[in-house]
Amino acid sequence: MKLEINFYSDPSHGWGEVSQSLLNGLGIAEKISGYSYKKGFSVYLEEDCDLSLFMQTAEKAGYQINFKEHNSNHDSIVRTYQRYTKGN
């Protein structure tokens, strides 16, 4: 299964956008940290730990992941979104 992930970055950090339902389906929604963000049904996984966890889990489940990059020279709009909390 192929999966394209939007990756948003600014000069100091980056986030991969995935759906909350995909995190739930992979059984890792409760393992995502408060360093990630959420807007609507999308979760923006911080690149260091949460995105790595997602990628390892998704690849084990048979997903082939491709990234579409969106870079900014200023703070990313992702930083304005609600912090991810378990169960939200």
N, C-alpha and C positions, 0 to 999 in steps of 0.2 A: 504494500500500500504506500502510495506516495503522499507526502504531506509537505506543503509549502508554509513556511513560517516567516512572518514579517518580523524583521529584527531592526529595532530602533536604537540608535546610539547618539550620544552627545560626547563632548570632549573627555568626560570622566567615567561614563558607564554605558551599559547597554541592556536591552530587554527583548526577549522573544515573546511574541503575541500568540497565545493559544486559547482555545475555548475552555471555559469552566467544565463543560460536559466531557471534554477529552481528559482533563485531569481526573475527574470523577471516574471515568471509565477505566483509566489506567491504575486507579487506586492510590494516587499520590496527592490528592487534594489536601489532605490533612498534614502533609509533609512540607508544604510550601511555606516559606518564611515571610515575615512582615517586611522584608526588603523588596518584595514584588508588589505590583500594583494591580488594581482591577477597575475596569470601566465597563458597565453593562455586563455582557456575557463573556467578555474577553479578560484574560489574565495576562499581565506583562511580567514574565519571569525574569528576575535579575540574573545576569549572565554568569556569575561566579558559581553559585551552588544550585539554585533552583532550576535554571535552564539545563545545567549538566545532569541533574537528577532526571529531569523530564526526558532529555535525549537518550540517556542510558535505558530508561524504562521503555520509551517508545520504540527504540531500535530492537530491544528484546522482544517486543510485541509484534515486530515485523514491519514497522514503518521505515520508509526511506525518507529522510528529511533533507529538504532544500531550503535555503534561506534567501529571502528577498530583503536587501539592506536599504535602510532609510537613515541617512546620517545627517546630523545637525551640527553646526558650529557653535550653537548656543544651547542652553539647557533644553532638553527634550520636553515636549508636552507631556510625556509619560509621567514626569515628576509631579504634575498637577493632579493626577488621578488618585483615587482613594487607595490607601494601603491595603494590601491583601490581608484578610484575617481568616482563620480557619472557620469554615462553616458559613461564609458570606457569599 
